[in-house]
Amino acid sequence: MKVIGPLFWLSVLFIVYVYLGYPLVLTLLARMRRNPVEYPSYLPKITLLIAAYNEQDVIASKLENALSLDYPMENLQIIVAADGSDDRTAEIVKGFEPRGVELSYQPERRGKMAAINWAMSKARHEIVLFSDANNLYARETLRELVKPFSDPWVGAVSGSKNILGNGDTLTKGDSLYWRYESYIKEQETRLGSCTGVSGEILAIRNNLYQLPPDRVINDDFFIALGILRQGYRLVYMPKARSFEHSSLTEADESIRRSRIVAGRYQVMLMSVQLLPWRNPLLVWQIISHKFMRPLVPLAMIMAFVANLLTIVKPIPSLDYEILYLGRPYNLTVLFMQLIFYLFAWLGNILNGRGTIGKILYLPAFLVNSNLSAVCGLVSFLAGKQTSLWKRARRREELTG
């Protein structure tokens, strides 16, 4: 039983490292390594590839946005990959063909990765920008996004994801998460390469694209790892901004998060083939940033169970009772855990209403995110999560 207390503290240290320790160590290393790079203006030819499955409500707005961007139209090819859409998505896209938009359509639904692979054969330009149908770009986004490609060793560039909403709890939590992610990506880029990308604003060199298997769940992460494995840098450009609404409900957001986590576990099982082993620093970043985070809920469960065991079967009086969670430390720590989960429960009930609700939205968001991660693990282990994606409902469906 002496191992139970240390097991608890190891679980806590794991959680602290993932959320705070890695960003702190990363920041220190980044400041020792190099100053942020300023890239010159650069206007290569771009293929904008938009993945769309049953997006009849938003695809017209997406295409109008793409056609209004501040970028030379002669340098821009727009392709919509409509994977088995059985609504009016393909029909609406065909209406934009006189304005230069191209449709890549497959009647059979085989998944997002299959749709991208099919459309890539039609991409003519040196840079391919992957996007979704439900996000919009700031007018200057393309100009900012392609600047790093002036460096021949930059193989991919990702922009920032920004959440639109009415300030409710779900929107605030989503926005807070992406600001946190943005900070980490900036520090990773300063260190050499970032490891996280947003699939709706990811640009790569066409000649570096490696055809992933159709069964891949998280296409963006898989593509990014392919670029890193070839020895090229992946750069984060926060001024290249993409905007989208938050999920319609917490249940919709949970589905989205679960899918991402299931895809993360899929990549973890394939890591021997996918990780850039020639760059140990980058491997450390990927493991710390991407592989350890889905394991946080397991560490939370382990910490709680270990704490309970120290109460059910308390150890005899020993030195270093804090380390072994002897009394009264085991009771104190259990009380703190119960208070945290109580706050998360109340945060979900209050849903951001009032001062207390605003304070409690953070523990609620953390618990909800990790519950979704558990669902993603269960879905992956059960083989229920496939490359066929279920489109999460977004708030623009109520406003637009």
N, C-alpha and C positions, 0 to 999 in steps of 0.2 A: 504493500500500500504506500510505501514511501515514494513511489514514482508518480502518484496521482497529483500531488501538489506541483512538482516541477512540470508535469504534463499540462496543467492548467496555465502556468506562467508561459510555457512555450507557445501555447495557443494564443494567449494574449499578445505576446511579442510578435507572433506571425501577423496578427491583425494590424497591430501598430506599425509594423514594417511596411506592409502593403499600402496602407493609407497615408502614413506620415514619413516613415523611415526612408522609403525609396525616393520620394520627391525631395527630401532633405539631402540625402547623399548625392542624388543626381544634380541638384542645384550647386552644391559645393564643387563637384567635378566639372560641371559646365563652366563655372566662373574661372576655374584654373586653366581650362582648355583653350577657349577662344572667345573673341567678341562676336556679337551677332553680325552676320554678313549682309552687306547691302548689295543687291543685284541690279545690274543695269536694265534698261528697257529692252525688251526682246519680243518679237512678234512672229513666232513660227506658225506654220499651218496646223490647225487643230481639227480633230474630229470629235464632236460632242456626241457621245453615245448615251441615249436615255433609255433605261430599262423601264418598261411599263406593262403591268398586268391589270386589266380591268380598271383603267384610270380615266374613264370618260368624263368624270367630274372635274379633273384638274389638268388634263393633258393640253387643252387649248391654251390655258394660262401659262403653262410651262413653256410652250413653243413661242408664244408671244414674248415672254421674258427672254428666251434665248435669242430671238431675232432682234431684240432691242438692246443687246449688250454692246458696250463700247469696245468693239473689236472689228477689224476689217472683215466684211462679209466674204470677200474673195479668199480669205484665209481660214474660213470656217465651214466645215461640213457638219450637218446635223442629221443623225440617224436615230430613229425610234425603234427599239427592239421590243415588239409587242408579243410577248410569249404566250401564245394560246389564248389571247383575250377573246372572250365571247360576248363582250358588250360593244359599244360604239367606238372604242379606242382607235382601232385601225381605220375606221371610216373617217374619224375626225382628223387623224394624221394625214390621210390622203388629201384632205382639203387644204393642207399646207404644202403639198408638193409643188404647186406653181411658184412658191416662194423659196424653193430649194430644199425643203425638208424631205428626207428619204425614209421609207418604211421598210423595216426588216420584220417580216411576219411569218410565224410558224403556227399552223392550225393546231398542232398537237402541243399540249402543255408539258414541257419537260423540265421546267425550273429556270430560275434566273441565270444560273451559270451557263446553261445550254443556250439560252437566248443571247447572252453576251458573246459566247464563242461563235455562234452563227453570224452575228452582226459584225464581229471583228474582221471577217473576211471581206467586208465591204468598206472598211475604214481605209481611206486613201492617204491620210496625212501622218506626219512624223510624231505628233503628239495626240494621244487619245485621252479624252476627259470622260470619265464615267459619272453618270448622274442618275437621279431618280426622277419620277414624274411629279412628286409632291413637294419639291423644294424649288425655291427661286434664288437667283443670284443677284447680288448687288451689281450695278451697272459696270463697275471697274473690275469685277472679279477676274475675268479672263486675263486681263493685262497683268494683274498682280500674281496670278497663279503660275503663269508661264515664265516669269522672270528668272527663277533659278535654273531653268533649262539652258541658260546661257553658259552654265558650267557643264562641260561634257560628262562629268562624273555624277551629276544628279540624274537619277533614273526615274524618280517619281516625286510628285508634289501633291500635298493635300492642303485644303483650306479649312477655315473654321466653320463650325456648325453653330447656328444661332437659333434660339427658340422664340417663336412668336406666341403670344397668349394674352390672357386677361389678368394675369397676376395671381391665379389661384395656386393652390399648393402643388399640384402636379407640374404646372408650368415652372414654378419657382425651383422645385427640386430638379427638374430636367435642366434648367438654365444653370443652376449651381454646379451640377455634375459636369456640364460641358465647359464651364469656365475653369473648373479644376483640371479637366483633361487638357484644355488649351494650354494651361501653365506647364503641365508635364511635357507636352509635345514641344513647346518652345525650348525648354531646357534640354530635351533630348536632341533637338536639331542643333542647338548650340554646341552640344557635345560631339556631334557628328551626323547622326541619323535619328529620326523619330521612328517609333515602332507602331504607333497607332494612327489609323486613317479613318476618315469619314467617307463611306462608300458613295455618297451623293456628290462629293467634290474631290475626286481622286484622279489626277492626271499622270500618265506614264508615257515613256517612249515606246512607240509602236513596236520597234524591233526588239524590245526586251520582254514583250508579253509572252508568257509561257502558258500554253493551253491547259487550264486546270480540268480535272475530271468533272463531269456533269453533276456528280453526287455532292460536290462541295457545298456546304451550307453558307459559310461566310466568305463570299467571293472577294470582298475588298481586302480582308486580312490575308487571304491566300495569295492574291495578286501582289500585295505589298511584300510579303515574305519572298516571293519569287524575284523581285527586284533586288532586295537586300542580299539574297543568296548569290546573285551574280556579281556582287562586289560594288554595286552602285549605291549612292546615298538617297535617302528619302527625306524630303524637306517639308516642314510645316510653315505655311504662310498665313498668319492670322488675318491679314488685310484682304485676303481672298475669301469673301464671306458668302455663305449659303444660309438661307432662311427657310424654316419650316415650322408648322404648328406642332404643338405637343400632341400626344395621343389623346383620343377623346375621353377615355376613362382610365382608371388605374388598372382595370382588367386588360384593356387593350395594350397598355404599356407593359404589363407583365408578360403578355404573349411575345411582344417584341424583344424584351430582355431575355426571355427564356430561349428564344431562337438563337440569339447572339451567343449565349453561354453554351448551348448545345454545339454550335459551330466551333467555339473555342476548344471544347473537349475533343472534338473531331481533329482539329489541328494538333492538339497536344499529343494525341496518339500517333500522328504522322510526323512528329517533330524531328525524328532521326533523319528523315529525308528533307525536311523543310527548313531547319534552322541554319543560319550562316556560321557554321562551326569555325571557320577561319578567322572570325572576329569575335573573340571571347567577350569583349566589352558589350557588343551588340547582343550577344546571346544572354548575358546578364540582364540587359534592359528588357528583352522580350519576355524572359521568365518572370522578372519582377513586375512588369507592367501588365502583361497579358495572361500569363499562365497561373500566377499565384492568386490573382483577384477572384476567379471563380471558386477558389478553395476557401475563401473567407467564411462563407456560411458553415462549412464543415468545421472550421476552427472555432466558430462561435458555439456550435453544438457541443464540441469537445470540451470547451471551457465550462459550459454550463453543467454538463454531465460530471466532469471531474470535480467541480465544486460541490455538487450534490453528494458524490461519493465520500468526500472528506467529512461530510456531516453525518451520513449514514454509518460510516465506519471510521470514526476519528482515530488518528494515530496517537500513541502515547506521547507524553511530553518530550520534546527534542529541542536541541539547539536549532536556530534558524527556523522558528515556527512559521514565519511569514512565507519562506520558501516552500515548506511542506503544508501550508494552509492549516495549521493547528488552530485551536480556538484561542481567541475569539475571531481570528482573521477570516476563517471560513464563513462564519455567519455574516461578517461585515461585507465580504465580497459578494456573497449570494444576495444580500439586500441591495447592493449597488446594481447587480445585474437585473434583479426583478424591477427595480425602479426604472432602469433604462427601457425595458420592454413595456412597462406600464406607460411610460411617456410616449413610446411609439404607438401603442394602442390608442391612447387619448389623441395623439396627433392625427391618426386616421379618422377618428370620430369627429374631431373639430374641423378637419380639412381646411386649416388655414384661417378659420374665423376667429377674429379677436386677437388680442396681443398674445395670449397663451397659445392659441392655435398656430400663430406665426413662429413662436419659439420652438414648438414641438414638431414642426414639419421636418426638421433635419433628422431626428431619430426615426420618425416614421418613414422617411425616404430611404434611410440606410437599411432598415429592417425589410421594407418592401422590396428593395433591390436584391437583397440577399435571399429572400424567399423566392423571387423569380429565378435566381441562380440555381437554387435547389430544384425548382421545377424543370429548368433547363437540363440539369444533370439527369434527373429521372427520365425526362423525355429522350435524352440521348441514349441512356442505358437500355431503355425499352425499345429503341429503334423507331420511335414515333416521329422524330424530327427528321424531315427529308429536305431535299433541295427545293421542293415546291413550297413557296412562301405564301403565308396568309397575310394579305395586306392589312396592316393595323389601321383602324379608323382614326382619322385626324380631325382636329377642330375646324379645319377649313370646310368640312362637310356640313357644319352647322352655319358657317358664316358666308360660304361662297356658293 
